[in-house]
Amino acid sequence: MEKYKVGVVGCTGMVGQRFLTLLENHPWFQVTALAASARSAGQTYAQAVEGRWKMSTPVPEAVKEMVIYDIEKDLDAYVSQIDFTFCAVNMKKDAIKALEEKIAKKECPVISNNSAHRFTPDVPMVVPEINPQHIQIIESQRKRLGTKLGFIAVKSNCSLQSYVPALHPLREKYGLSKALVTTYQAISGAGKTFQTWPEMVDNVIPYIGGEEEKSEQEPMKLWGTIQDGKIVNTDTPNITSQCLRVPVSDGHMAAVFMSFAGEKPSIEEIKETWANYKGRAQELELPSAPKQFLHYFEDPNYPQTKLQRDLEGGMAISLGRLREDTQYDYKFVGLSHNTLRGAAGGGVLLAELLAAEGYLIHK
């Protein structure tokens, strides 16, 4: 098949770097343009990331000599080179909103890793295995933007991936009333490594700005419904959370407590539900989709961050320690790779879904 021409805005940051490593040999997508702020513009990619490359694999050969566009000054030239763009910029929220809408109005679809548009009512925030139907809102968004091809679609916060995928099939099948979640989040979620953040060695920080609000509110949109051209949030289950930064390079873990709305299923029924669950990404056999979305480990010592974070290319969710609780019905532990499933990998998977469902076209 003819590959889609793809750009990455914010290409020099950690998530931007991760996008480029995932796209290096992608069967559907080919990187043809890069963009960033004025600080990096005009340099080759290799020059821009020299001393700043944070991935364990080398800079992809195909992008080393690409000259980076200034996303503000060179926007027309940038979008002329691509069919759609990924966006992972470090800017203030209002500036990100304005930039992403400006790109979309140039008839260039935007798949965003940023949080700025996650609660814009006609912007779909999608995990392909959970709410693929929300991409239907794009037609309403295009009417608002006045575009034929351009739109914005976003992925959810990285912290959600370690627990919402496990709660989702249980909510669908049995109904959930409430959940309590504590997340233990890797330093790469802050764009850091131990070399750039030595204060995190042998340390835990009990606060991550904005994460608890996202962890409690974003699932409500994922589980919402489309009504009159808007995505209307659900109000169940009630979720409360705490989010901690822990001395781990990659991988977010969650300790989850949950109660059901009606008669609670057995432990065996929950495990069977997890094992059998497949989403739209698996039905379509998207290139980045894990074959088995949810993996349950019987050994109480698992999942472990170092051992399971890269499961199925870092795109699967690892679960363990399911047991009854004294205050809630059950409790369990979840794990996801925050820069793969939780960030760039989730963005690539969303783009694959949009391509498969006909929302991306070759210009």
C-alpha positions in Angstrom: 0.0 0.0 0.0 1.0 3.6 -0.5 2.4 5.0 2.7 0.9 8.0 4.4 3.3 11.0 4.5 3.6 11.9 8.2 5.0 14.8 10.2 6.0 15.2 13.8 5.6 18.6 15.6 7.7 18.7 18.7 10.1 16.2 17.2 13.0 16.9 19.5 11.3 16.2 22.9 11.1 12.8 24.5 7.7 11.9 23.1 8.6 13.3 19.7 11.7 11.1 19.8 9.6 8.1 20.6 7.3 8.9 17.7 10.2 8.8 15.3 11.6 5.5 16.6 8.1 3.9 16.3 7.7 5.3 12.8 11.1 4.2 11.5 9.9 1.0 9.9 6.1 1.5 10.1 4.2 -0.4 7.4 1.7 2.4 6.8 3.4 5.6 7.7 6.6 7.4 6.5 8.0 10.5 8.1 8.5 13.2 5.5 8.7 16.4 7.5 9.7 17.6 11.0 8.7 20.7 12.9 9.6 22.3 16.3 10.1 25.7 17.9 12.3 28.4 16.5 15.1 27.1 18.8 15.5 24.0 16.7 14.3 25.3 13.3 16.8 25.4 10.5 19.0 22.6 12.0 19.2 19.1 10.8 17.5 16.7 13.2 20.8 15.1 14.1 22.1 18.6 15.1 19.0 19.5 17.1 19.1 16.3 19.3 22.8 16.1 19.7 23.4 15.6 23.4 19.6 15.4 24.0 18.7 12.0 22.5 16.9 10.0 25.2 16.0 6.8 23.4 17.9 3.5 23.8 18.1 3.0 20.1 20.0 5.3 17.7 18.5 8.3 15.9 16.7 6.9 12.8 18.8 7.2 9.7 15.9 8.5 7.6 15.4 11.6 9.7 19.0 12.5 10.6 19.5 15.0 7.8 15.9 16.3 7.7 15.9 20.1 8.3 13.4 21.1 11.0 10.7 23.5 10.1 9.6 26.4 12.4 6.0 25.4 13.1 5.0 29.0 13.5 6.8 30.6 10.5 6.9 27.7 8.1 3.5 26.1 8.7 2.4 26.2 5.1 5.6 24.6 3.9 5.4 22.0 6.6 1.8 20.9 5.9 2.4 20.8 2.2 4.8 17.9 2.8 2.5 15.6 4.8 -0.9 13.9 4.9 -1.3 14.3 8.7 0.8 15.2 11.7 1.5 13.9 15.2 1.8 16.7 17.8 3.8 16.5 21.0 4.8 20.1 21.9 5.8 21.7 25.2 3.8 24.9 25.3 1.1 26.6 27.3 -2.3 25.0 26.9 -3.9 27.9 25.1 -1.0 28.1 22.7 -1.3 24.4 22.0 -5.0 24.7 21.3 -4.5 27.6 18.9 -1.7 25.8 17.1 -3.5 22.5 16.7 -6.6 24.2 15.3 -4.4 26.3 13.0 -2.9 23.1 11.6 -6.3 21.4 11.3 -7.7 24.4 9.4 -4.8 23.9 6.9 -6.6 20.6 6.0 -4.0 18.6 7.9 -5.3 16.2 10.5 -3.7 16.4 13.9 -3.2 13.3 16.2 -2.1 14.9 19.5 -0.3 13.7 22.5 -1.1 16.9 24.3 -3.8 17.5 26.9 -5.0 20.9 25.6 -8.0 19.6 23.6 -8.9 16.5 25.7 -12.0 18.2 27.0 -13.0 20.1 23.8 -16.5 18.5 23.4 -16.1 17.7 19.7 -12.5 16.5 19.8 -12.4 12.7 20.2 -10.1 11.4 23.0 -9.6 7.8 22.0 -8.1 4.5 23.2 -8.8 2.3 20.2 -9.7 -0.7 22.4 -12.1 1.3 24.5 -14.0 4.0 22.6 -13.3 3.8 18.9 -16.8 5.0 18.1 -15.9 8.5 19.3 -14.1 9.2 16.1 -17.5 9.7 14.6 -17.6 13.1 16.2 -14.9 14.3 13.7 -17.7 15.1 11.2 -19.2 17.6 13.7 -15.8 19.0 14.5 -15.0 19.6 10.8 -18.2 21.6 10.5 -17.1 23.8 13.4 -13.6 24.3 12.0 -14.9 24.7 8.4 -12.6 21.9 7.1 -13.1 19.0 4.7 -10.1 17.0 5.8 -8.6 18.7 8.8 -9.5 17.7 12.4 -7.9 17.1 15.8 -7.9 13.7 17.6 -6.2 13.2 20.9 -5.1 10.3 23.1 -5.7 10.2 26.8 -3.3 10.8 29.6 -0.5 8.1 30.1 -1.6 7.4 33.7 -5.0 6.0 32.6 -3.5 3.2 30.6 -2.5 1.1 33.6 -6.1 0.8 35.0 -8.8 2.1 32.7 -8.3 -0.8 30.1 -8.8 -3.3 33.0 -11.9 -1.5 34.3 -13.5 -1.0 30.9 -14.7 -4.6 30.1 -15.9 -5.0 33.7 -17.8 -1.8 33.5 -19.4 -2.9 30.2 -20.3 -6.4 31.4 -21.2 -5.9 35.1 -21.3 -2.2 35.9 -18.9 -0.4 38.2 -20.0 2.0 40.9 -16.6 3.3 42.2 -12.9 2.9 42.0 -9.9 4.1 43.9 -6.5 4.3 42.1 -3.0 5.1 43.2 -0.5 5.4 40.3 3.3 5.0 40.6 4.6 6.9 37.6 8.0 6.7 35.8 10.2 9.7 35.4 10.0 9.5 31.6 6.4 10.8 32.1 8.0 14.1 33.0 10.4 13.9 30.0 13.3 13.0 32.3 16.0 10.4 32.6 18.1 9.7 35.7 20.9 11.6 34.1 18.8 14.7 33.7 17.0 14.3 37.0 19.4 12.9 39.6 17.2 14.1 42.4 14.8 11.2 41.6 17.4 8.5 42.4 16.4 6.8 45.7 13.4 9.1 46.0 9.6 9.3 45.7 7.7 12.6 45.0 4.1 12.4 46.2 2.7 15.0 43.8 2.5 15.3 40.0 0.7 18.5 38.9 -2.6 17.9 37.2 -2.3 14.1 37.1 -4.9 13.3 39.7 -7.5 15.5 38.0 -6.7 13.8 34.7 -6.9 10.4 36.2 -10.3 11.0 37.7 -11.9 13.1 34.9 -10.6 11.7 31.6 -12.2 8.2 32.0 -15.5 10.0 32.2 -15.0 11.3 28.6 -13.7 7.9 27.4 -16.9 6.3 28.6 -19.1 9.2 27.5 -21.6 9.2 24.6 -22.0 11.3 21.5 -25.1 13.6 21.7 -26.0 16.5 19.4 -22.5 16.9 18.0 -20.7 16.7 21.4 -19.2 14.0 23.6 -21.1 14.0 26.9 -19.2 12.6 29.8 -20.6 9.8 31.9 -20.8 10.1 35.7 -20.0 6.5 36.7 -18.0 5.0 38.1 -16.8 7.6 40.7 -13.0 7.6 40.6 -10.6 9.0 43.2 -6.9 8.9 42.7 -3.4 9.7 44.0 -0.4 10.0 41.7 3.2 9.5 42.8 6.4 9.9 40.9 8.7 7.0 41.6 12.4 6.2 40.6 11.6 4.1 37.5 12.8 5.0 34.0 9.7 3.8 32.1 6.4 2.2 33.1 3.4 3.4 35.1 1.9 1.1 37.8 -1.5 1.4 39.4 -3.0 -0.1 42.6 -6.7 -0.3 41.9 -9.7 -0.9 44.2 -13.1 -1.3 42.6 -16.8 -2.0 43.5 -19.5 -3.2 41.2 -22.9 -1.5 40.7 -24.9 -4.8 41.1 -24.1 -8.4 42.0 -20.3 -8.7 41.9 -18.7 -11.3 39.6 -16.4 -14.0 40.9 -12.6 -13.7 40.6 -12.7 -16.4 37.9 -15.3 -14.4 35.9 -13.2 -11.3 36.1 -10.1 -13.1 34.8 -12.1 -14.7 32.0 -13.5 -11.3 31.0 -10.0 -9.9 30.8 -8.6 -12.8 28.9 -11.4 -12.8 26.3 -11.6 -9.0 25.8 -10.7 -7.7 22.3 -11.2 -4.2 21.0 -11.6 -2.6 17.6 -7.8 -2.4 17.3 -7.6 -6.2 17.6 -10.6 -6.8 15.2 -8.8 -4.6 12.6 -5.4 -6.2 13.3 -3.8 -2.8 13.4 0.0 -2.9 13.0 0.7 -1.5 16.5 -2.1 -3.3 18.3 -1.2 -6.1 20.9 -2.6 -9.5 20.0 -3.7 -9.9 23.6 -4.7 -6.6 25.1 -4.9 -7.6 28.8 -2.5 -10.1 30.3 -3.1 -11.5 33.7 -0.3 -12.9 35.8 -1.1 -15.5 38.5 2.2 -15.2 40.3 1.6 -12.5 43.0 5.1 -11.1 42.3 3.9 -9.9 38.9 3.6 -7.6 37.0 6.9 -6.0 37.6 7.9 -2.8 35.8 11.3 -4.0 34.5 9.9 -7.4 33.3 6.5 -6.6 31.8 6.6 -3.0 30.6 7.7 -4.0 27.1 5.1 -6.7 26.7 3.9 -6.9 23.1 6.1 -4.0 22.1 5.0 -2.0 25.1 1.4 -1.9 23.9 -0.2 -4.5 26.1 -1.5 -4.0 29.7 -0.2 -6.3 32.5 -2.5 -7.2 35.4 -2.0 -9.1 38.6 -2.9 -9.6 42.3 -6.6 -9.7 41.8 -8.2 -10.4 45.2 -11.1 -9.5 47.5 -10.9 -6.3 49.5 -12.3 -5.3 52.9 -13.6 -1.9 51.8 -14.2 -2.4 48.1 -15.3 -5.5 46.2 -11.9 -6.3 44.7 -8.4 -4.9 44.2 -5.6 -5.5 41.7 -2.4 -4.1 40.2 -2.0 -2.8 36.6 1.0 -1.8 34.6 1.5 0.0 31.2 4.5 1.4 29.3 3.9 5.2 29.6 5.8 6.4 26.6 4.7 3.5 24.3 1.0 2.6 25.1 0.7 5.8 27.2 2.1 8.3 24.8 3.6 7.9 21.3 2.6 4.3 20.8 -1.0 5.2 21.7 -0.9 8.0 19.2 0.4 5.8 16.4 -2.3 3.2 17.2 -5.0 6.0 17.1 -3.6 7.1 13.7 -3.8 3.5 12.5 -7.5 3.3 13.6 -8.3 6.6 11.8 -6.6 5.4 8.7 -8.4 2.1 8.7 -11.7 3.8 9.3 -11.2 6.2 6.4 -10.5 9.4 8.3 -7.0 9.9 6.9 -6.4 10.2 3.1 -3.5 10.6 0.8 -3.4 14.2 -0.4 
